[in-house]
Structures are given as structure tokens and as C-alpha cells.
């Protein structure tokens, strides 16, 4: 398998960007360096990297009409197929340490589960009251996601503690459906739905159904939350008919519109510290992977770091450790006509580590309590 790596000095990152990245966020141009690594195996019809934890990425490798859960360690050659024995399809969506979470189709049923780096480490979290279940977020001890009820009564947000019978039902009273789409620490994020009013609203929980908070901004017809750093949440919301990347700090009133000037729409998928990732659209039908630092004006084009043959891209995961920023996602190759898994890496220059981590909202104590 070929490995494609591309290092780019930030002095080259100018005109293609939507707006300049705030100077206080990334060190001076002379110091800064990004690396883009293609994770896509050359013999696969397609691939996507959804989650990232340090130098570990998780996602899917397409195989014909189905997909297989995948885990990488920073290179295309490191790819490991996580598809459990007997599964027709699988997907890895989230990871922490050497554990991965997602789902596998076994016996015609999509079943939530977790791995520890190999296909045979699969632990099935699916329970008899569900016709479908998926893990979307996890910590070292817990998993967040949801189920489709076997009795046809709809979707329910769920929190597990490593076993099928350990679940807590997060579904709030008064809502028709719900689903958890991410977590960090003791906080879960996702959506609630009122099927009669045709509404979908961003939501957060703190481990119980009663802790539910509706994040939908005033005046918004719909919203979605998919990532949290434990105190802030990201997703997107309808604002005057436009889908805009969104940031919250635990309440609907705290909503921040991250849509940069000139963008037709935007979406945020993940957050670590004060950094958010997702995509923006500046041309109809085309998305560009983007990094933010808490404001619309801070939007930085990750897409500009890619070769010209990549016409679409999205960033789905972000992780910051003491020296490096890791961002996972995908880019569409216009020559091969397929999505290809990518990881963007930014090595923080040593003199700037302390100041950048402060801006990113990271402390040693906080990192220990992921």
C-alpha cells in the first residue's frame, strides 16, 4: 500500500483560505507546519476517518456495497479491519486509548459495540429491546449512542458502561425520539425530536434523562449537536434558512454562529479544547474541511492543504495533546471518484506549546479526566 504524506509550511497558506486563521491561535508563519497524510488503502473503493485520538484514527473502508470498520495508526499501511466474525458490515466512529466504538451488522441487525484494536475483541452492546443500536461517542468507561426500539416506538438515546445490560435510558419526557451522538467526561450530546411538530433540536445530557437540556437557539427551526469537550458543544443550526456551524456553552442562549462571511452553509462535528472542526460550503455542492477557534472569523481552511484533485472535504474529529493537533476526515478524489480518509497533523513548535495549549483550553489536569 502506498503512503502519501504532504508537509506544507504555513507561509504557503494564503489565498485559498476562506479567512485567515487568527494569528494568536497558530504560531508565526516561519515556525508553523502542517502535514496531511492519506490513510486510504490503494485497493479500497473508498474510506473515511471519523474519529481520532492521538495518532489513532477510526472510520470505515468501503468494500463493494458495504463497509468495514477500520482503525489506523497514522499511516495507510497501519490499517486494521475491525469487522467482527459473521458481520456483513461494520463502522468505527469513535475511539479513546486503545478502544473503539461503533456498530456491526450481524444477522441482519445493526448492533452497537466496542473493540480493543482487533476484530476478535468485539463486545456486543445490543439488547433485546432494540432492532438497531449504535455507539457514537465514548470515554474510557462509558459509551453513548442510541437504539431503535423493537416495538416500533422510535429512537432512544442511550448510555452504556461496557456491557449490553448496563445501559441508562437518556430519553427525556415529552419528546418523541432522541439519540446521543457524542460524549466527553460526564456529558453527552445529541438530538431530540418531536415527530408531530417535525422538529429536531440539539440536546445535552449529564448521564440521566432528567438532566436533558434543549440547546436549540431562539428563532432556529432545527439544530443538531454532535461533539462536546465536556463544557462546550458543537453542531449546526438553522439560522434564517441557512445551516450554520454552531458552538454552545451548555445553554440555548450561549449559541455562537461559526458560519464565516461569504459561506453558503457550514457544519461543525467535533471539538477538543477550544478548537472546532467541520466543513463550510462556499460553492453549491462543494464542502471544505475547516478548523475554528471559537468564532466565525477564526475559520481556517484545512481543504487548502490538499492537492487540487480533491474537490470536497470534511473534518470529523479533532484531538490535541501536549505537542500535536490531530484532525481526521475525508476528501473526495476527483480523479478516482472516491472518498479517501485523511488526517491533518499540526506539530506545535516547542516555544509555543504553553501559549497554544492555553488558547486551546487544555491543562494537564483536564487531559487526565477525559
ChimeraX attribute file (.defattr): number of C-alpha atoms within 10 A of each C-alpha:
attribute: neighborCount
match mode: 1-to-1
recipient: residues
	/A:1	13
	/A:2	13
	/A:3	15
	/A:4	13
	/A:5	14
	/A:6	13
	/A:7	14
	/A:8	14
	/A:9	14
	/A:10	17
	/A:11	12
	/A:12	12
	/A:13	18
	/A:14	13
	/A:15	9
	/A:16	14
	/A:17	17
	/A:18	23
	/A:19	17
	/A:20	15
	/A:21	19
	/A:22	15
	/A:23	10
	/A:24	11
	/A:25	17
	/A:26	19
	/A:27	19
	/A:28	14
	/A:29	13
	/A:30	9
	/A:31	16
	/A:32	16
	/A:33	20
	/A:34	19
	/A:35	17
	/A:36	22
	/A:37	21
	/A:38	21
	/A:39	31
	/A:40	28
	/A:41	20
	/A:42	14
	/A:43	9
	/A:44	13
	/A:45	18
	/A:46	23
	/A:47	27
	/A:48	31
	/A:49	33
	/A:50	29
	/A:51	30
	/A:52	30
	/A:53	23
	/A:54	19
	/A:55	17
	/A:56	24
	/A:57	33
	/A:58	31
	/A:59	30
	/A:60	26
	/A:61	29
	/A:62	21
	/A:63	14
	/A:64	9
	/A:65	7
	/A:66	12
	/A:67	20
	/A:68	24
	/A:69	28
	/A:70	29
	/A:71	31
	/A:72	21
	/A:73	17
	/A:74	22
	/A:75	22
	/A:76	21
	/A:77	15
	/A:78	15
	/A:79	19
	/A:80	18
	/A:81	18
	/A:82	27
	/A:83	25
	/A:84	24
	/A:85	11
	/A:86	10
	/A:87	17
	/A:88	17
	/A:89	22
	/A:90	28
	/A:91	31
	/A:92	32
	/A:93	30
	/A:94	27
	/A:95	29
	/A:96	20
	/A:97	14
	/A:98	13
	/A:99	19
	/A:100	36
	/A:101	30
	/A:102	28
	/A:103	32
	/A:104	30
	/A:105	19
	/A:106	15
	/A:107	10
	/A:108	12
	/A:109	17
	/A:110	23
	/A:111	25
	/A:112	29
	/A:113	28
	/A:114	27
	/A:115	22
	/A:116	17
	/A:117	19
	/A:118	17
	/A:119	17
	/A:120	12
	/A:121	13
	/A:122	20
	/A:123	18
	/A:124	17
	/A:125	22
	/A:126	24
	/A:127	19
	/A:128	10
	/A:129	11
	/A:130	20
	/A:131	18
	/A:132	21
	/A:133	27
	/A:134	30
	/A:135	30
	/A:136	29
	/A:137	28
	/A:138	30
	/A:139	22
	/A:140	16
	/A:141	10
	/A:142	19
	/A:143	32
	/A:144	32
	/A:145	28
	/A:146	29
	/A:147	26
	/A:148	21
	/A:149	17
	/A:150	14
	/A:151	9
	/A:152	9
	/A:153	10
	/A:154	14
	/A:155	22
	/A:156	24
	/A:157	28
	/A:158	26
	/A:159	23
	/A:160	23
	/A:161	17
	/A:162	18
	/A:163	16
	/A:164	15
	/A:165	12
	/A:166	12
	/A:167	19
	/A:168	15
	/A:169	15
	/A:170	26
	/A:171	23
	/A:172	19
	/A:173	10
	/A:174	9
	/A:175	13
	/A:176	17
	/A:177	20
	/A:178	27
	/A:179	26
	/A:180	32
	/A:181	28
	/A:182	28
	/A:183	30
	/A:184	25
	/A:185	19
	/A:186	14
	/A:187	21
	/A:188	34
	/A:189	33
	/A:190	31
	/A:191	24
	/A:192	29
	/A:193	20
	/A:194	14
	/A:195	12
	/A:196	8
	/A:197	8
	/A:198	9
	/A:199	12
	/A:200	19
	/A:201	23
	/A:202	29
	/A:203	28
	/A:204	29
	/A:205	23
	/A:206	17
	/A:207	20
	/A:208	16
	/A:209	17
	/A:210	12
	/A:211	12
	/A:212	19
	/A:213	19
	/A:214	17
	/A:215	26
	/A:216	25
	/A:217	22
	/A:218	10
	/A:219	9
	/A:220	15
	/A:221	16
	/A:222	20
	/A:223	26
	/A:224	26
	/A:225	31
	/A:226	26
	/A:227	33
	/A:228	31
	/A:229	23
	/A:230	22
	/A:231	13
	/A:232	20
	/A:233	34
	/A:234	30
	/A:235	28
	/A:236	28
	/A:237	30
	/A:238	19
	/A:239	19
	/A:240	10
	/A:241	11
	/A:242	15
	/A:243	20
	/A:244	26
	/A:245	31
	/A:246	28
	/A:247	26
	/A:248	23
	/A:249	17
	/A:250	19
	/A:251	16
	/A:252	17
	/A:253	12
	/A:254	12
	/A:255	19
	/A:256	18
	/A:257	18
	/A:258	27
	/A:259	27
	/A:260	23
	/A:261	12
	/A:262	12
	/A:263	15
	/A:264	17
	/A:265	23
	/A:266	26
	/A:267	27
	/A:268	33
	/A:269	27
	/A:270	28
	/A:271	30
	/A:272	23
	/A:273	25
	/A:274	18
	/A:275	22
	/A:276	34
	/A:277	31
	/A:278	30
	/A:279	29
	/A:280	31
	/A:281	21
	/A:282	17
	/A:283	12
	/A:284	9
	/A:285	8
	/A:286	12
	/A:287	23
	/A:288	26
	/A:289	29
	/A:290	27
	/A:291	25
	/A:292	26
	/A:293	21
	/A:294	20
	/A:295	18
	/A:296	17
	/A:297	17
	/A:298	22
	/A:299	26
	/A:300	24
	/A:301	23
	/A:302	25
	/A:303	26
	/A:304	20
	/A:305	21
	/A:306	21
	/A:307	12
	/A:308	10
	/A:309	13
	/A:310	21
	/A:311	16
	/A:312	20
	/A:313	28
	/A:314	28
	/A:315	32
	/A:316	28
	/A:317	28
	/A:318	29
	/A:319	22
	/A:320	23
	/A:321	18
	/A:322	16
	/A:323	15
	/A:324	17
	/A:325	19
	/A:326	24
	/A:327	32
	/A:328	32
	/A:329	29
	/A:330	27
	/A:331	27
	/A:332	21
	/A:333	18
	/A:334	13
	/A:335	9
	/A:336	12
	/A:337	12
	/A:338	17
	/A:339	22
	/A:340	26
	/A:341	29
	/A:342	30
	/A:343	28
	/A:344	24
	/A:345	23
	/A:346	18
	/A:347	16
	/A:348	22
	/A:349	17
	/A:350	10
	/A:351	10
	/A:352	15
	/A:353	17
	/A:354	16
	/A:355	14
	/A:356	19
	/A:357	21
	/A:358	14
	/A:359	16
	/A:360	18
	/A:361	14
	/A:362	18
	/A:363	14
	/A:364	10
	/A:365	8
	/A:366	12
	/A:367	12
	/A:368	7
	/A:369	12
	/A:370	15
